[in-house]
Amino acid sequence: MVDLLLSPTAWLVAGGIFLARTVNIALDTLRFMFTLREKRGWAWVLGFIQSVIFVVVIGSVLTNLENPLNIIGYSAGFATGNVLGMAIEKRLAIGYMHYNIFSRNHSTEIADALRAAGFGVTEIPARGRDSSFMLIDCRVRRKDIEEVESLVLEIDPEAFITAEDIVPRRSGVWRV
């Protein structure tokens, strides 16, 4: 066992398993996100590539179970691939977000600033526990979420913002 752990070949194989599994799970994470956003073509391509990598990697691990480095590489690749896939998906920022923005005293200013920046905004009269205000309803591309949040918080640092992923079904006002 000690000889196996000192073997450069064993470390190279385990490293290869780690890298392949990292790529495999990163692709799986992206495939899942594309599936949720109904990007069928991308989901299919990523699923195909992911499956090929998985079969090769699992075959490498199962044919050499006496090397614990392979199991560690496989497990570490799985965990790393999850984090890498999430980072890539966040960077791609594919899809849309629905924002509800609550501001006690600055709703109109926020809505006007968002409109001036090119975002579609709907103001809805609302009543909370202590007061009435305008609820700001806004749908934006995920790549624009930082800008929207900055605009809102610049005007009202106390604004309450909720966000959720959406899949638009019909057209509306989308920033170009």
CYANA upper distance limits for C-alpha pairs under 8 A (distance plus 0.5 A):
  1 MET  CA      5 LEU  CA      6.86
  2 VAL  CA      6 LEU  CA      6.77
  3 ASP  CA      7 SER  CA      6.71
  4 LEU  CA     10 ALA  CA      7.01
  4 LEU  CA     67 ASN  CA      7.57
  5 LEU  CA     10 ALA  CA      7.22
  5 LEU  CA     11 TRP  CA      7.92
  5 LEU  CA     67 ASN  CA      8.18
  5 LEU  CA     69 LEU  CA      8.01
  6 LEU  CA     10 ALA  CA      8.21
  6 LEU  CA     11 TRP  CA      8.45
  7 SER  CA     11 TRP  CA      7.12
  8 PRO  CA     12 LEU  CA      6.63
  9 THR  CA     13 VAL  CA      6.60
 10 ALA  CA     14 ALA  CA      6.64
 10 ALA  CA     67 ASN  CA      7.86
 10 ALA  CA     69 LEU  CA      7.76
 10 ALA  CA     70 ASN  CA      8.48
 11 TRP  CA     15 GLY  CA      6.44
 11 TRP  CA     69 LEU  CA      7.46
 12 LEU  CA     16 GLY  CA      6.56
 13 VAL  CA     17 ILE  CA      6.67
 13 VAL  CA     70 ASN  CA      7.64
 14 ALA  CA     18 PHE  CA      6.61
 14 ALA  CA     69 LEU  CA      6.01
 14 ALA  CA     70 ASN  CA      5.04
 14 ALA  CA     71 ILE  CA      8.35
 14 ALA  CA     72 ILE  CA      8.18
 14 ALA  CA     73 GLY  CA      5.70
 14 ALA  CA     74 TYR  CA      8.14
 15 GLY  CA     19 LEU  CA      6.69
 15 GLY  CA     73 GLY  CA      6.76
 16 GLY  CA     20 ALA  CA      6.51
 17 ILE  CA     21 ARG  CA      6.40
 17 ILE  CA     57 VAL  CA      6.54
 17 ILE  CA     60 SER  CA      8.09
 17 ILE  CA     61 VAL  CA      8.28
 17 ILE  CA     70 ASN  CA      7.16
 17 ILE  CA     73 GLY  CA      6.27
 17 ILE  CA     74 TYR  CA      6.33
 17 ILE  CA     77 GLY  CA      7.93
 18 PHE  CA     22 THR  CA      6.53
 18 PHE  CA     70 ASN  CA      8.46
 18 PHE  CA     73 GLY  CA      4.82
 18 PHE  CA     74 TYR  CA      5.82
 18 PHE  CA     75 SER  CA      8.20
 18 PHE  CA     76 ALA  CA      6.93
 18 PHE  CA     77 GLY  CA      4.91
 18 PHE  CA     78 PHE  CA      8.37
 19 LEU  CA     23 VAL  CA      6.78
 19 LEU  CA     77 GLY  CA      6.80
 20 ALA  CA     24 ASN  CA      6.50
 20 ALA  CA     53 ILE  CA      7.27
 20 ALA  CA     57 VAL  CA      7.32
 20 ALA  CA     77 GLY  CA      7.89
 21 ARG  CA     25 ILE  CA      6.58
 21 ARG  CA     53 ILE  CA      8.11
 21 ARG  CA     54 PHE  CA      7.78
 21 ARG  CA     57 VAL  CA      7.36
 21 ARG  CA     74 TYR  CA      6.57
 21 ARG  CA     77 GLY  CA      5.25
 21 ARG  CA     78 PHE  CA      6.28
 21 ARG  CA     81 GLY  CA      7.44
 22 THR  CA     26 ALA  CA      6.57
 22 THR  CA     76 ALA  CA      8.42
 22 THR  CA     77 GLY  CA      4.74
 22 THR  CA     78 PHE  CA      6.20
 22 THR  CA     79 ALA  CA      8.09
 22 THR  CA     80 THR  CA      6.25
 22 THR  CA     81 GLY  CA      4.47
 22 THR  CA     82 ASN  CA      8.18
 22 THR  CA     84 LEU  CA      8.21
 23 VAL  CA     27 LEU  CA      6.57
 23 VAL  CA     77 GLY  CA      8.46
 23 VAL  CA     81 GLY  CA      6.60
 24 ASN  CA     28 ASP  CA      6.71
 24 ASN  CA     50 GLN  CA      5.70
 24 ASN  CA     53 ILE  CA      6.63
 24 ASN  CA     54 PHE  CA      7.05
 24 ASN  CA     81 GLY  CA      7.52
 25 ILE  CA     29 THR  CA      6.62
 25 ILE  CA     50 GLN  CA      8.15
 25 ILE  CA     77 GLY  CA      8.23
 25 ILE  CA     78 PHE  CA      6.42
 25 ILE  CA     81 GLY  CA      5.12
 25 ILE  CA     82 ASN  CA      6.41
 25 ILE  CA     85 GLY  CA      7.54
 26 ALA  CA     30 LEU  CA      6.82
 26 ALA  CA     81 GLY  CA      4.97
 26 ALA  CA     82 ASN  CA      6.22
 26 ALA  CA     83 VAL  CA      8.11
 26 ALA  CA     84 LEU  CA      6.24
 26 ALA  CA     85 GLY  CA      4.34
 26 ALA  CA     86 MET  CA      8.00
 27 LEU  CA     31 ARG  CA      6.40
 27 LEU  CA     46 LEU  CA      6.57
 27 LEU  CA     47 GLY  CA      8.18
 27 LEU  CA     50 GLN  CA      6.72
 27 LEU  CA     85 GLY  CA      7.08
 28 ASP  CA     32 PHE  CA      6.61
 28 ASP  CA     46 LEU  CA      7.72
 28 ASP  CA     47 GLY  CA      7.49
 28 ASP  CA     50 GLN  CA      7.01
 28 ASP  CA     85 GLY  CA      8.16
 29 THR  CA     33 MET  CA      6.86
 29 THR  CA     82 ASN  CA      7.05
 29 THR  CA     85 GLY  CA      5.75
 29 THR  CA     86 MET  CA      7.26
 29 THR  CA     89 GLU  CA      8.45
 30 LEU  CA     34 PHE  CA      6.61
 30 LEU  CA     43 ALA  CA      8.46
 30 LEU  CA     46 LEU  CA      8.22
 30 LEU  CA     85 GLY  CA      6.53
 30 LEU  CA     86 MET  CA      8.12
 30 LEU  CA     88 ILE  CA      8.31
 30 LEU  CA     89 GLU  CA      6.66
 31 ARG  CA     35 THR  CA      6.55
 31 ARG  CA     42 TRP  CA      7.64
 31 ARG  CA     43 ALA  CA      5.26
 31 ARG  CA     44 TRP  CA      8.28
 31 ARG  CA     46 LEU  CA      6.16
 31 ARG  CA     47 GLY  CA      6.85
 32 PHE  CA     36 LEU  CA      6.76
 32 PHE  CA     43 ALA  CA      7.71
 33 MET  CA     37 ARG  CA      6.79
 33 MET  CA     89 GLU  CA      8.04
 34 PHE  CA     38 GLU  CA      6.55
 34 PHE  CA     39 LYS  CA      5.53
 34 PHE  CA     40 ARG  CA      7.64
 34 PHE  CA     42 TRP  CA      7.13
 34 PHE  CA     43 ALA  CA      6.02
 35 THR  CA     39 LYS  CA      6.31
 35 THR  CA     40 ARG  CA      6.85
 35 THR  CA     43 ALA  CA      6.18
 37 ARG  CA     95 GLY  CA      7.01
 37 ARG  CA    167 VAL  CA      6.72
 38 GLU  CA    167 VAL  CA      8.46
 39 LYS  CA     43 ALA  CA      6.66
 40 ARG  CA     44 TRP  CA      6.58
 41 GLY  CA     45 VAL  CA      6.83
 42 TRP  CA     46 LEU  CA      6.54
 43 ALA  CA     47 GLY  CA      6.41
 44 TRP  CA     48 PHE  CA      6.66
 45 VAL  CA     49 ILE  CA      6.82
 46 LEU  CA     50 GLN  CA      6.38
 47 GLY  CA     51 SER  CA      6.54
 48 PHE  CA     52 VAL  CA      6.94
 49 ILE  CA     53 ILE  CA      6.83
 50 GLN  CA     54 PHE  CA      6.56
 51 SER  CA     55 VAL  CA      6.72
 52 VAL  CA     56 VAL  CA      6.91
 53 ILE  CA     57 VAL  CA      6.56
 54 PHE  CA     58 ILE  CA      6.38
 55 VAL  CA     59 GLY  CA      6.48
 56 VAL  CA     60 SER  CA      6.83
 57 VAL  CA     61 VAL  CA      6.87
 58 ILE  CA     62 LEU  CA      6.51
 59 GLY  CA     63 THR  CA      6.52
 60 SER  CA     64 ASN  CA      7.03
 61 VAL  CA     65 LEU  CA      6.56
 61 VAL  CA     70 ASN  CA      6.28
 61 VAL  CA     71 ILE  CA      7.13
 61 VAL  CA     74 TYR  CA      8.09
 64 ASN  CA     70 ASN  CA      8.11
 65 LEU  CA     70 ASN  CA      7.83
 65 LEU  CA     71 ILE  CA      7.93
 67 ASN  CA     71 ILE  CA      7.86
 68 PRO  CA     72 ILE  CA      6.75
 69 LEU  CA     73 GLY  CA      6.38
 70 ASN  CA     74 TYR  CA      6.52
 71 ILE  CA     75 SER  CA      6.63
 72 ILE  CA     76 ALA  CA      6.41
 73 GLY  CA     77 GLY  CA      6.35
 74 TYR  CA     78 PHE  CA      6.76
 75 SER  CA     79 ALA  CA      6.92
 76 ALA  CA     80 THR  CA      6.51
 77 GLY  CA     81 GLY  CA      6.26
 78 PHE  CA     82 ASN  CA      6.95
 79 ALA  CA     83 VAL  CA      7.30
 80 THR  CA     84 LEU  CA      6.57
 81 GLY  CA     85 GLY  CA      6.30
 82 ASN  CA     86 MET  CA      6.76
 83 VAL  CA     87 ALA  CA      6.76
 84 LEU  CA     88 ILE  CA      6.69
 85 GLY  CA     89 GLU  CA      6.53
 86 MET  CA     90 LYS  CA      6.57
 87 ALA  CA     91 ARG  CA      6.72
 88 ILE  CA     92 LEU  CA      6.66
 89 GLU  CA     93 ALA  CA      6.64
 89 GLU  CA     94 ILE  CA      7.97
 92 LEU  CA    143 LYS  CA      8.24
 93 ALA  CA    141 ARG  CA      8.41
 93 ALA  CA    142 ARG  CA      5.63
 93 ALA  CA    143 LYS  CA      5.58
 94 ILE  CA    141 ARG  CA      8.06
 94 ILE  CA    142 ARG  CA      6.71
 94 ILE  CA    143 LYS  CA      7.68
 95 GLY  CA    141 ARG  CA      6.46
 95 GLY  CA    142 ARG  CA      6.17
 95 GLY  CA    165 ASP  CA      8.06
 95 GLY  CA    166 ILE  CA      7.96
 95 GLY  CA    167 VAL  CA      7.73
 96 TYR  CA    139 ARG  CA      7.40
 96 TYR  CA    140 VAL  CA      6.06
 96 TYR  CA    141 ARG  CA      4.81
 96 TYR  CA    142 ARG  CA      5.48
 96 TYR  CA    165 ASP  CA      6.50
 96 TYR  CA    166 ILE  CA      6.12
 96 TYR  CA    167 VAL  CA      7.19
 96 TYR  CA    168 PRO  CA      8.15
 97 MET  CA    139 ARG  CA      6.13
 97 MET  CA    140 VAL  CA      5.88
 97 MET  CA    141 ARG  CA      6.66
 97 MET  CA    142 ARG  CA      6.31
 97 MET  CA    145 ILE  CA      8.22
 97 MET  CA    163 ALA  CA      6.79
 97 MET  CA    164 GLU  CA      5.99
 97 MET  CA    165 ASP  CA      5.14
 97 MET  CA    166 ILE  CA      6.11
 98 HIS  CA    137 ASP  CA      7.97
 98 HIS  CA    138 CYS  CA      6.43
 98 HIS  CA    139 ARG  CA      4.91
 98 HIS  CA    140 VAL  CA      7.06
 98 HIS  CA    163 ALA  CA      5.96
 98 HIS  CA    164 GLU  CA      5.82
 98 HIS  CA    165 ASP  CA      6.83
 98 HIS  CA    166 ILE  CA      6.85
 99 TYR  CA    136 ILE  CA      8.33
 99 TYR  CA    137 ASP  CA      6.39
 99 TYR  CA    138 CYS  CA      5.58
 99 TYR  CA    139 ARG  CA      6.46
 99 TYR  CA    140 VAL  CA      8.32
 99 TYR  CA    161 ILE  CA      7.27
 99 TYR  CA    162 THR  CA      6.11
 99 TYR  CA    163 ALA  CA      5.08
 99 TYR  CA    164 GLU  CA      7.34
100 ASN  CA    135 LEU  CA      7.32
100 ASN  CA    136 ILE  CA      6.20
100 ASN  CA    137 ASP  CA      5.41
100 ASN  CA    138 CYS  CA      7.05
100 ASN  CA    161 ILE  CA      6.29
100 ASN  CA    162 THR  CA      5.75
100 ASN  CA    163 ALA  CA      7.08
101 ILE  CA    135 LEU  CA      6.55
101 ILE  CA    136 ILE  CA      5.44
101 ILE  CA    137 ASP  CA      7.04
101 ILE  CA    138 CYS  CA      8.47
101 ILE  CA    159 ALA  CA      7.30
101 ILE  CA    160 PHE  CA      6.38
101 ILE  CA    161 ILE  CA      5.12
101 ILE  CA    162 THR  CA      7.08
102 PHE  CA    107 SER  CA      7.69
102 PHE  CA    133 PHE  CA      8.42
102 PHE  CA    134 MET  CA      7.84
102 PHE  CA    135 LEU  CA      5.93
102 PHE  CA    136 ILE  CA      7.05
102 PHE  CA    159 ALA  CA      6.15
102 PHE  CA    160 PHE  CA      5.51
102 PHE  CA    161 ILE  CA      6.80
103 SER  CA    107 SER  CA      5.78
103 SER  CA    133 PHE  CA      7.69
103 SER  CA    134 MET  CA      7.99
103 SER  CA    135 LEU  CA      7.94
103 SER  CA    156 ASP  CA      7.57
103 SER  CA    158 GLU  CA      7.78
103 SER  CA    159 ALA  CA      5.30
103 SER  CA    160 PHE  CA      7.06
104 ARG  CA    131 SER  CA      8.13
104 ARG  CA    132 SER  CA      8.19
104 ARG  CA    133 PHE  CA      6.29
104 ARG  CA    134 MET  CA      8.42
104 ARG  CA    159 ALA  CA      8.15
105 ASN  CA    133 PHE  CA      7.90
106 HIS  CA    110 ILE  CA      6.65
106 HIS  CA    155 ILE  CA      7.66
106 HIS  CA    156 ASP  CA      7.02
107 SER  CA    111 ALA  CA      6.61
107 SER  CA    133 PHE  CA      7.69
107 SER  CA    134 MET  CA      6.23
107 SER  CA    135 LEU  CA      7.59
107 SER  CA    136 ILE  CA      7.33
108 THR  CA    112 ASP  CA      6.55
108 THR  CA    134 MET  CA      7.95
109 GLU  CA    113 ALA  CA      6.62
109 GLU  CA    155 ILE  CA      7.85
110 ILE  CA    114 LEU  CA      6.65
110 ILE  CA    151 LEU  CA      7.89
110 ILE  CA    152 VAL  CA      6.32
110 ILE  CA    155 ILE  CA      7.02
110 ILE  CA    156 ASP  CA      8.41
111 ALA  CA    115 ARG  CA      6.64
111 ALA  CA    121 VAL  CA      6.86
111 ALA  CA    122 THR  CA      8.37
111 ALA  CA    123 GLU  CA      7.84
111 ALA  CA    136 ILE  CA      7.13
112 ASP  CA    116 ALA  CA      6.54
113 ALA  CA    117 ALA  CA      6.73
113 ALA  CA    151 LEU  CA      7.60
114 LEU  CA    118 GLY  CA      6.98
114 LEU  CA    119 PHE  CA      5.91
114 LEU  CA    120 GLY  CA      8.00
114 LEU  CA    121 VAL  CA      7.59
114 LEU  CA    148 VAL  CA      7.65
114 LEU  CA    151 LEU  CA      7.67
115 ARG  CA    119 PHE  CA      5.50
115 ARG  CA    120 GLY  CA      6.67
115 ARG  CA    121 VAL  CA      6.99
118 GLY  CA    175 ARG  CA      5.97
118 GLY  CA    176 VAL  CA      8.27
119 PHE  CA    138 CYS  CA      7.95
119 PHE  CA    139 ARG  CA      8.33
119 PHE  CA    140 VAL  CA      7.57
119 PHE  CA    173 VAL  CA      7.72
119 PHE  CA    174 TRP  CA      6.97
119 PHE  CA    175 ARG  CA      5.83
120 GLY  CA    138 CYS  CA      6.64
120 GLY  CA    139 ARG  CA      7.38
120 GLY  CA    140 VAL  CA      8.39
120 GLY  CA    173 VAL  CA      5.55
120 GLY  CA    174 TRP  CA      6.74
120 GLY  CA    175 ARG  CA      7.70
121 VAL  CA    136 ILE  CA      7.19
121 VAL  CA    137 ASP  CA      6.29
121 VAL  CA    138 CYS  CA      5.33
121 VAL  CA    139 ARG  CA      8.01
122 THR  CA    136 ILE  CA      6.38
122 THR  CA    137 ASP  CA      5.54
122 THR  CA    138 CYS  CA      6.98
123 GLU  CA    134 MET  CA      6.31
123 GLU  CA    135 LEU  CA      6.13
123 GLU  CA    136 ILE  CA      5.29
123 GLU  CA    137 ASP  CA      6.72
124 ILE  CA    134 MET  CA      5.83
124 ILE  CA    135 LEU  CA      5.43
124 ILE  CA    136 ILE  CA      6.89
124 ILE  CA    137 ASP  CA      7.86
125 PRO  CA    132 SER  CA      7.96
125 PRO  CA    133 PHE  CA      6.64
125 PRO  CA    134 MET  CA      5.10
125 PRO  CA    135 LEU  CA      6.59
126 ALA  CA    132 SER  CA      6.23
126 ALA  CA    133 PHE  CA      5.92
126 ALA  CA    134 MET  CA      6.05
126 ALA  CA    135 LEU  CA      6.40
127 ARG  CA    131 SER  CA      6.35
127 ARG  CA    132 SER  CA      4.61
127 ARG  CA    133 PHE  CA      6.60
128 GLY  CA    132 SER  CA      6.48
128 GLY  CA    133 PHE  CA      8.17
139 ARG  CA    174 TRP  CA      8.17
140 VAL  CA    144 ASP  CA      6.95
140 VAL  CA    145 ILE  CA      7.45
140 VAL  CA    174 TRP  CA      7.29
140 VAL  CA    175 ARG  CA      7.86
141 ARG  CA    145 ILE  CA      7.52
141 ARG  CA    174 TRP  CA      8.26
141 ARG  CA    175 ARG  CA      8.35
144 ASP  CA    148 VAL  CA      6.86
145 ILE  CA    149 GLU  CA      6.63
146 GLU  CA    150 SER  CA      6.58
147 GLU  CA    151 LEU  CA      6.65
148 VAL  CA    152 VAL  CA      6.74
149 GLU  CA    153 LEU  CA      6.52
150 SER  CA    154 GLU  CA      6.35
151 LEU  CA    155 ILE  CA      7.06
152 VAL  CA    156 ASP  CA      6.56
152 VAL  CA    157 PRO  CA      7.98
152 VAL  CA    159 ALA  CA      7.72
153 LEU  CA    157 PRO  CA      4.84
153 LEU  CA    158 GLU  CA      7.71
153 LEU  CA    159 ALA  CA      7.07
